[in-house]
Amino acid sequence: MRKVLIFSILLMFCTDVFSQNTPAHVFTKDSLEIRKIYDEVLKNGQGYEWLRDLCLNIGHRISGSESAEKAVFWAKNIMEGLGLDRVILQPVMVPHWERGAPEIAYVQWGKEKIPLELLALGSSPSTQGTLTAEVIEVADVEELKLLPREKVEGKIVFINMPFNKAHIHTFTCYGENYSARRFGPSEASKKGAVGCLVRSLTHAGDDFPHTGNTGFDAGVTPIPCAALGTASSLKLHDLLNSGKKVSISMVLHCQSYPEKLSYNVIGEIRGSEKPDEYIIAGGHLDSWDVGHGAHDDGAGCVQSLEMLRTFKALGYKPRHSLRAVLFMNEENGLRGALKYAEEAKKNKEVHLAAIESDAGGFTPRGFTFENNMKAGRALMSWIPLLEPYLLHRFIEGGSGADIGPLKANGPVALFGYRPDDQRYFDYHHAASDTFDKVNKRELDLGSAAITALVYLIDQHPW
């Protein structure tokens, strides 16, 4: 409540300062330039067709895969076709995990086999054949930690933690439930469990399982782990409440291999006044190995590319150097993000601002900001310029996983692009995250919003 009050006061102050102290001709010039940006994107935008090509001709792109490699050169070719000043392939070693053949799981219920829909979690080992064991259900990781070892040993732990329906912002739900997927399997292994199942992190009531990465603490034996679809989770819960013992048989074929060489893909327009200061917009090129990775994060990648295309089409000469950065390995390691920050520090690159788009290609709502309060005040002062485009949610908070490592390099302003999030976790990490789920106009409006913010930062740095 206190944060909301502070930023309400800050909003009124900055809007008042902007209107009273900013010359009218500056306001008019910025308004006209932003209008040009929106006109160019909405009339001539290429992002949707780029996304179609990425999704339908390359498909999902897990790190270390052939399709991820194809995506790298797909992005490089687009950047070179835009006539940018520089296109860089930045080498980075990434983990290589493969799902293998489709997973199988069922409950033997009398003479009936009741099938369950599941996807192995990233970094899970295989079951090495069929794993059959009794199931024990817990509500969350904290309940699991409190159980005595004898209650868990030799069993498959089922963490049945649904999203809280009362939260307005679905990322709040994800933040609360993330621990079940990330830490649940490790905690189950510590108690002697032979496997772990996690209810998918989604509000959706379908039976598409939602995968994602997990991890095991040092010295903890990895155990097979998977996400269950919502309908399968409810089915298993009902069986467990029948009063009878329930056993599951499951087969996971996944395997980890030696690391592979991959790349961040970077495109740049050189600044005319301060070429050694950078403003970047980015998304992650890798995706999970189901669906197309359309919303997560093909949308963010093409929006970043569209930012550069739009400025080139308008003949805009930026004061600072502008980059689109397509990061590799956000989903299961953040290797690309760490490598980009490491190279930026080594090369003594000054990053003025970084914007991340990794929340889907839905209708724009605004931006979050962190790591530089001057930038936050500047963003608040630009509200009169952005509100006509239905951008109204500007709050202090997280920005994005891929730009986060830049914090260690100095007071770079970090912004997170925030579209409407109500449908995002219907598709996140699931086979349903396909090209047809992205609306062209919503995607284009997001591209224009990001481009407009880049323009304002370039013209009015703090």
Secondary structure, DSSP 4 states (H G I P E B T S, - for coil): -HHHHHHHHHHHHHHHHHHHHS-HHHHHHHHHHHHHHHHHHHHH--HHHHHHHIIIII----TTSHHHHHHHHHHHHHHHHTT-SEEEEEEEEEEEEE--SPPEEEEEETTEEEE--EEEPBTPPP-SS-EEEEEEEESSHHHHHHS-HHHHTTSEEEE-----TT-SSHHHHHHHHHHHHHHHHHHHHHTT-SEEEEE-S-S--SS--B--B----TTPPP--EEEEPHHHHHHHHHHHTTSS--EEEEE---EEEEEEEEEEEEEEE--SSEEEEEEEEEEES---SSS--IIIIIHHHHHHHHHHHHHHHHT---SEEEEEEEES-TTTT-HHHHHHHHHHHHTT-EEEEEEE--S-SS-EEEEEEES-HHHHHHHHHTHHHHGGGT--EEEES---TTTGGGGGGSS-EEEEEEE--TTHHHHTTBTT--GGGS-HHHHHHHHHHHHHHHHHHHHS--
